[in-house]
Amino acid sequence: MTDDPHDAWTRRLPALGPGISQDSARQFVSDLYAHAQSGLDDERAEAEFEREE
């Protein structure tokens, strides 16, 4: 186990697509997480704005 919260998903990707390097898998998981987090942040900001009006 590592302290990396994305480690479990990073390790799963190469098993799903032979030829995917660990570095590529790690970057994909990191990018995917960042994009999803950004979307959630946008939703929260919009909900907060709606509550304040």
N, CA, C and O atoms as CSV, one atom per row, in Angstrom:
chain,resi,resn,atom,element,x,y,z
A,1,MET,N,N,0.823,-1.186,0.000
A,1,MET,CA,C,0.000,0.000,0.000
A,1,MET,C,C,0.873,1.257,0.000
A,1,MET,O,O,1.930,1.294,0.630
A,2,THR,N,N,0.422,2.260,-0.701
A,2,THR,CA,C,1.128,3.531,-0.710
A,2,THR,C,C,0.197,4.622,-0.208
A,2,THR,O,O,-0.984,4.384,0.044
A,3,ASP,N,N,0.740,5.809,-0.068
A,3,ASP,CA,C,-0.076,6.950,0.340
A,3,ASP,C,C,-0.781,7.585,-0.849
A,3,ASP,O,O,-1.574,8.510,-0.675
A,4,ASP,N,N,-0.507,7.106,-2.044
A,4,ASP,CA,C,-1.102,7.635,-3.269
A,4,ASP,C,C,-2.550,7.160,-3.377
A,4,ASP,O,O,-2.792,5.962,-3.527
A,5,PRO,N,N,-3.529,8.090,-3.304
A,5,PRO,CA,C,-4.933,7.668,-3.364
A,5,PRO,C,C,-5.329,7.105,-4.733
A,5,PRO,O,O,-6.370,6.460,-4.862
A,6,HIS,N,N,-4.513,7.346,-5.737
A,6,HIS,CA,C,-4.827,6.862,-7.089
A,6,HIS,C,C,-4.146,5.535,-7.405
A,6,HIS,O,O,-4.338,4.982,-8.488
A,7,ASP,N,N,-3.364,5.029,-6.479
A,7,ASP,CA,C,-2.539,3.850,-6.736
A,7,ASP,C,C,-3.348,2.628,-7.177
A,7,ASP,O,O,-2.962,1.938,-8.120
A,8,ALA,N,N,-4.447,2.363,-6.514
A,8,ALA,CA,C,-5.242,1.178,-6.861
A,8,ALA,C,C,-5.739,1.248,-8.300
A,8,ALA,O,O,-5.713,0.248,-9.017
A,9,TRP,N,N,-6.188,2.420,-8.720
A,9,TRP,CA,C,-6.682,2.572,-10.091
A,9,TRP,C,C,-5.531,2.542,-11.093
A,9,TRP,O,O,-5.662,1.997,-12.189
A,10,THR,N,N,-4.410,3.130,-10.706
A,10,THR,CA,C,-3.236,3.128,-11.584
A,10,THR,C,C,-2.778,1.708,-11.854
A,10,THR,O,O,-2.406,1.384,-12.981
A,11,ARG,N,N,-2.799,0.864,-10.851
A,11,ARG,CA,C,-2.370,-0.535,-11.020
A,11,ARG,C,C,-3.350,-1.337,-11.864
A,11,ARG,O,O,-2.950,-2.313,-12.499
A,12,ARG,N,N,-4.615,-0.956,-11.889
A,12,ARG,CA,C,-5.616,-1.708,-12.650
A,12,ARG,C,C,-5.541,-1.468,-14.155
A,12,ARG,O,O,-5.828,-2.377,-14.934
A,13,LEU,N,N,-5.165,-0.274,-14.575
A,13,LEU,CA,C,-5.196,0.078,-15.992
A,13,LEU,C,C,-4.326,-0.816,-16.885
A,13,LEU,O,O,-4.818,-1.277,-17.915
A,14,PRO,N,N,-3.070,-1.082,-16.546
A,14,PRO,CA,C,-2.273,-1.926,-17.435
A,14,PRO,C,C,-2.876,-3.320,-17.642
A,14,PRO,O,O,-2.669,-3.928,-18.692
A,15,ALA,N,N,-3.606,-3.825,-16.670
A,15,ALA,CA,C,-4.255,-5.128,-16.826
A,15,ALA,C,C,-5.398,-5.063,-17.837
A,15,ALA,O,O,-5.723,-6.065,-18.475
A,16,LEU,N,N,-6.008,-3.884,-17.983
A,16,LEU,CA,C,-7.126,-3.721,-18.909
A,16,LEU,C,C,-6.671,-3.478,-20.343
A,16,LEU,O,O,-7.379,-3.819,-21.291
A,17,GLY,N,N,-5.507,-2.899,-20.497
A,17,GLY,CA,C,-5.005,-2.584,-21.830
A,17,GLY,C,C,-3.531,-2.881,-21.922
A,17,GLY,O,O,-2.707,-2.040,-21.562
A,18,PRO,N,N,-3.180,-4.061,-22.397
A,18,PRO,CA,C,-1.759,-4.397,-22.509
A,18,PRO,C,C,-1.004,-3.306,-23.278
A,18,PRO,O,O,-1.496,-2.788,-24.280
A,19,GLY,N,N,0.165,-2.974,-22.809
A,19,GLY,CA,C,0.970,-1.957,-23.457
A,19,GLY,C,C,0.870,-0.603,-22.794
A,19,GLY,O,O,1.584,0.326,-23.174
A,20,ILE,N,N,-0.008,-0.473,-21.804
A,20,ILE,CA,C,-0.122,0.793,-21.075
A,20,ILE,C,C,0.961,0.799,-19.998
A,20,ILE,O,O,1.006,-0.091,-19.148
A,21,SER,N,N,1.814,1.786,-20.038
A,21,SER,CA,C,2.878,1.874,-19.040
A,21,SER,C,C,2.317,2.388,-17.720
A,21,SER,O,O,1.256,3.012,-17.680
A,22,GLN,N,N,3.044,2.117,-16.644
A,22,GLN,CA,C,2.631,2.611,-15.330
A,22,GLN,C,C,2.585,4.138,-15.321
A,22,GLN,O,O,1.691,4.736,-14.722
A,23,ASP,N,N,3.552,4.762,-15.986
A,23,ASP,CA,C,3.563,6.226,-16.031
A,23,ASP,C,C,2.344,6.766,-16.763
A,23,ASP,O,O,1.734,7.737,-16.316
A,24,SER,N,N,1.982,6.144,-17.887
A,24,SER,CA,C,0.798,6.579,-18.633
A,24,SER,C,C,-0.464,6.347,-17.824
A,24,SER,O,O,-1.363,7.187,-17.812
A,25,ALA,N,N,-0.534,5.213,-17.151
A,25,ALA,CA,C,-1.698,4.905,-16.315
A,25,ALA,C,C,-1.819,5.917,-15.186
A,25,ALA,O,O,-2.910,6.412,-14.902
A,26,ARG,N,N,-0.698,6.222,-14.544
A,26,ARG,CA,C,-0.718,7.178,-13.434
A,26,ARG,C,C,-1.155,8.560,-13.921
A,26,ARG,O,O,-1.940,9.232,-13.252
A,27,GLN,N,N,-0.654,8.984,-15.076
A,27,GLN,CA,C,-1.027,10.297,-15.613
A,27,GLN,C,C,-2.509,10.327,-15.975
A,27,GLN,O,O,-3.192,11.315,-15.707
A,28,PHE,N,N,-3.012,9.244,-16.587
A,28,PHE,CA,C,-4.428,9.168,-16.946
A,28,PHE,C,C,-5.309,9.270,-15.710
A,28,PHE,O,O,-6.270,10.038,-15.693
A,29,VAL,N,N,-4.989,8.504,-14.680
A,29,VAL,CA,C,-5.785,8.522,-13.448
A,29,VAL,C,C,-5.737,9.902,-12.806
A,29,VAL,O,O,-6.757,10.411,-12.340
A,30,SER,N,N,-4.565,10.498,-12.782
A,30,SER,CA,C,-4.424,11.833,-12.203
A,30,SER,C,C,-5.245,12.857,-12.983
A,30,SER,O,O,-5.952,13.669,-12.386
A,31,ASP,N,N,-5.155,12.824,-14.313
A,31,ASP,CA,C,-5.921,13.754,-15.148
A,31,ASP,C,C,-7.423,13.543,-14.984
A,31,ASP,O,O,-8.186,14.505,-14.890
A,32,LEU,N,N,-7.839,12.290,-14.951
A,32,LEU,CA,C,-9.257,11.970,-14.791
A,32,LEU,C,C,-9.776,12.483,-13.447
A,32,LEU,O,O,-10.855,13.071,-13.375
A,33,TYR,N,N,-9.007,12.257,-12.395
A,33,TYR,CA,C,-9.405,12.726,-11.067
A,33,TYR,C,C,-9.506,14.257,-11.049
A,33,TYR,O,O,-10.476,14.813,-10.534
A,34,ALA,N,N,-8.510,14.926,-11.609
A,34,ALA,CA,C,-8.501,16.389,-11.615
A,34,ALA,C,C,-9.711,16.933,-12.378
A,34,ALA,O,O,-10.336,17.902,-11.946
A,35,HIS,N,N,-10.037,16.313,-13.506
A,35,HIS,CA,C,-11.187,16.753,-14.299
A,35,HIS,C,C,-12.492,16.535,-13.524
A,35,HIS,O,O,-13.356,17.412,-13.493
A,36,ALA,N,N,-12.625,15.370,-12.906
A,36,ALA,CA,C,-13.831,15.076,-12.129
A,36,ALA,C,C,-13.950,16.026,-10.942
A,36,ALA,O,O,-15.043,16.507,-10.643
A,37,GLN,N,N,-12.837,16.299,-10.265
A,37,GLN,CA,C,-12.856,17.199,-9.120
A,37,GLN,C,C,-13.242,18.607,-9.554
A,37,GLN,O,O,-13.987,19.292,-8.853
A,38,SER,N,N,-12.744,19.035,-10.697
A,38,SER,CA,C,-13.075,20.353,-11.217
A,38,SER,C,C,-14.577,20.463,-11.488
A,38,SER,O,O,-15.202,21.478,-11.183
A,39,GLY,N,N,-15.143,19.403,-12.065
A,39,GLY,CA,C,-16.583,19.388,-12.324
A,39,GLY,C,C,-17.388,19.466,-11.037
A,39,GLY,O,O,-18.391,20.177,-10.967
A,40,LEU,N,N,-16.951,18.739,-10.027
A,40,LEU,CA,C,-17.641,18.791,-8.729
A,40,LEU,C,C,-17.516,20.172,-8.098
A,40,LEU,O,O,-18.470,20.688,-7.518
A,41,ASP,N,N,-16.333,20.763,-8.217
A,41,ASP,CA,C,-16.141,22.106,-7.667
A,41,ASP,C,C,-17.071,23.108,-8.359
A,41,ASP,O,O,-17.648,23.980,-7.710
A,42,ASP,N,N,-17.211,22.976,-9.679
A,42,ASP,CA,C,-18.113,23.861,-10.420
A,42,ASP,C,C,-19.556,23.684,-9.960
A,42,ASP,O,O,-20.284,24.662,-9.794
A,43,GLU,N,N,-19.970,22.429,-9.754
A,43,GLU,CA,C,-21.330,22.157,-9.290
A,43,GLU,C,C,-21.564,22.735,-7.897
A,43,GLU,O,O,-22.615,23.314,-7.623
A,44,ARG,N,N,-20.576,22.571,-7.025
A,44,ARG,CA,C,-20.711,23.114,-5.661
A,44,ARG,C,C,-20.810,24.635,-5.686
A,44,ARG,O,O,-21.625,25.222,-4.975
A,45,ALA,N,N,-19.979,25.268,-6.505
A,45,ALA,CA,C,-20.009,26.731,-6.599
A,45,ALA,C,C,-21.359,27.208,-7.131
A,45,ALA,O,O,-21.906,28.199,-6.647
A,46,GLU,N,N,-21.889,26.511,-8.118
A,46,GLU,CA,C,-23.194,26.882,-8.672
A,46,GLU,C,C,-24.292,26.696,-7.626
A,46,GLU,O,O,-25.172,27.548,-7.496
A,47,ALA,N,N,-24.248,25.594,-6.884
A,47,ALA,CA,C,-25.245,25.346,-5.842
A,47,ALA,C,C,-25.145,26.405,-4.745
A,47,ALA,O,O,-26.163,26.884,-4.246
A,48,GLU,N,N,-23.929,26.766,-4.375
A,48,GLU,CA,C,-23.732,27.806,-3.358
A,48,GLU,C,C,-24.287,29.143,-3.847
A,48,GLU,O,O,-24.927,29.864,-3.082
A,49,PHE,N,N,-24.050,29.473,-5.092
A,49,PHE,CA,C,-24.552,30.705,-5.680
A,49,PHE,C,C,-26.085,30.707,-5.650
A,49,PHE,O,O,-26.701,31.717,-5.310
A,50,GLU,N,N,-26.691,29.584,-6.005
A,50,GLU,CA,C,-28.158,29.476,-6.003
A,50,GLU,C,C,-28.717,29.650,-4.598
A,50,GLU,O,O,-29.748,30.299,-4.422
A,51,ARG,N,N,-28.049,29.079,-3.592
A,51,ARG,CA,C,-28.511,29.211,-2.212
A,51,ARG,C,C,-28.434,30.652,-1.720
A,51,ARG,O,O,-29.270,31.097,-0.934
A,52,GLU,N,N,-27.419,31.376,-2.193
A,52,GLU,CA,C,-27.235,32.760,-1.735
A,52,GLU,C,C,-28.229,33.720,-2.362
A,52,GLU,O,O,-28.481,34.790,-1.807
A,53,GLU,N,N,-28.798,33.365,-3.499
A,53,GLU,CA,C,-29.748,34.272,-4.157
A,53,GLU,C,C,-31.114,34.220,-3.548
A,53,GLU,O,O,-32.017,34.927,-3.995
